[in-house]
Amino acid sequence: MGKEVPAGPFPLVFACLTLFLIETPAMQHFSIFGVRLTEKIFTQAAALQLILSSPRSALLLIAGGTLLGVLQHLNFMGMREWKVPGAVSGRLGGMLAPLLQGDRQGHRTMVRAPQGGSRAAPAPPQRPLGQRLAAARPPSVAASREGMEQLVAMGFSEPAARSALERSNNDVQAATSLLL
């Protein structure tokens, strides 16, 4: 039997790690034996441990994931603007909806009654997840110049900062949380 490529999320994990290490600015600096380090050393140590504990056949997947993270950072072929086709997202949403919305037969989730009673009371009906998320999303606004300047000064790219400010209704703190 030939060598098999190990299963696992190696490409996804290393693509995300690469983006984190490149795009997220260091926040804490410290020294150990005169060597200046940042808090990112812990992420790098975890990645190194994963590499060293993986079978050799996973190295190709790890390298591919790292390359994908670099290409994403460089916006190779405009890949940051790529969207999942509607047919794929619709199919995936249909498969995940039962997990996210509960039972499709209309059964209600039972919750424990107050201590005075022993019967379970039905939970109030909930709107589908998509409707709840759409209602929670603030109206889209143009990114403020001041917010853009602050986020770019923190080390974030202009397109990422603009998108985060628009999604957070120009709240710089919320936009920073989205970017991290």
N, C-alpha and C positions, 0 to 999 in steps of 0.2 A: 504494500500500500504506500502511495506517495505521501510526501509531506503535506500536511493540511495547514491552512491559514487559520489561526485561532479566531474564534468568535469574540465579540466584545465591542465596547464603544470606543476603542482606541482612537480612531480618526476624529470622532466628535469631541472627545475629551481633550485631545491635543490641539485641535483647531481652536477650541474655547480657551485653553491655557495660553496659546500663542497670542490670541487677541488680548487677553487679560494682561499679559506681560508687556505687550507693545503699547496698548492704548490707555491703560489705566495708570494715572500718575501715582508715584510713590507718595505716601502720606507721612510715614514715620521713618526716621533715620536713627540708627544706633551704631555703636562700635563694639566689636568683640576683638580683643587683643590687637587693637589699633586698626582693624579692618572695618571700614565704613560699610554698613549694610542697610537695607530697607526691609519693610515687612514682607516684601515680595519674596524674600529668601525662603520663607516657609512654603510658599506655593512651588517654588523651584525645587525645594527638597522633596516635596511630595511627588512632583513629576519625575524627579530622578529615581525615587524609590519605585515608582510604577514602572519605569523603563527597566531598571535592574531586576525587578521581580517578574518581568514578562518573559515569555519564551522568545527565542531569537526570531522565530517566524513572525512575531508581532512587530518587529522593528520596521518592516516595510509599511505597515498600517500607521505606526506612530509617525514615521517620516512623512507619509501622505497627509496625515492630519495636520502636522506642523506646517507643511507646505500650503495646505488649504487655508490655514489661519493667516499666513503671510499674504497669500493672494487676496484674501478678504480684506486685510488691512490696506493693501495697495489698490483696492477696488478694481481688480483685474477684470477687464471686459464689462465694467459697470455692474459687477455681481452684487453690490450692496442694494441695488434697485430691483433685483430679480424677485419675482412673486411666484408663489405656488399656484399652478393652474387651478381654475375654479372647479374643474371636475375632480381633481385630486383632493382639494380641501373639502369639497362637498362630501366625497366618499369617506374621507377620514373623519369629518365631523359627524357623519351618520353612524360610523362605528363607535366613536367615543361618546356620543350623546347619551346613550343609556347609562354609561358609567358616571357621567357628570350630572344628569338630571334625575336619576332615580328610575323607578319602575315605569315602563311605558303603558302598562295596563290601567294606570290611573290610581294605583294604590298609594295611599298616603303613608308617610313615615310616621311611626308611632313614637311619641315622646312620653317620658315618665310624668305622671300627674303629680301635683303638689303633695307633700307628705300627708295631708289630711285624707287623701283618697287613695285607692289602690288600683283604679282603672287607668288605662292609658288613654290619652287624649290625642286626636289626630293633629298633626302639625298643619299650620295654614298652608294653602297651596302656594307654590312659587312659580314665577314666570320662568320660561326656559333660559338657560345660561346666556345665550347670545343676546337676548333682550335685556337681561340684567346688566351685562357688560356694556351694551350700547347706552343704556340709561346712565351708567356711572361715568362714562367718558365725557369730559368737559368739552365745550364747543371749541373748535379749532381756531386759534388766533395766530397772528404773525409773531415771530420771535422778536423780542425787544433787542435793540442794539446794546444796551447795558448788560443784559443777561448774556448775550453772545460774547461780549468782551470778557466777562467774568469766567465763563466756561472755557473759552479758548485760552485764557491766561492760566487755567488749571491744567491745561495740556490736552484737552479734548479737541477733536477735529471740528471744523466749522459745520459740516453737514450733520454730524452727530449732535452737536450742541443745538443747532436750529431745530432738528426733529424733536429733541427732548424738551426744549422750551415750548414748542407748539403743543406737544402732548401734555405738558404740565401747566398749561395756561400761564406761561411766563413766570412760574415759581422756580427760582434758581435752585433752591434747596431740593425741591421735588425732582427737578431736571437732573441734578447731580445724582440723586438716588437712582433714577432711571439709567443713567450712564454707567453707574458702578454696578 
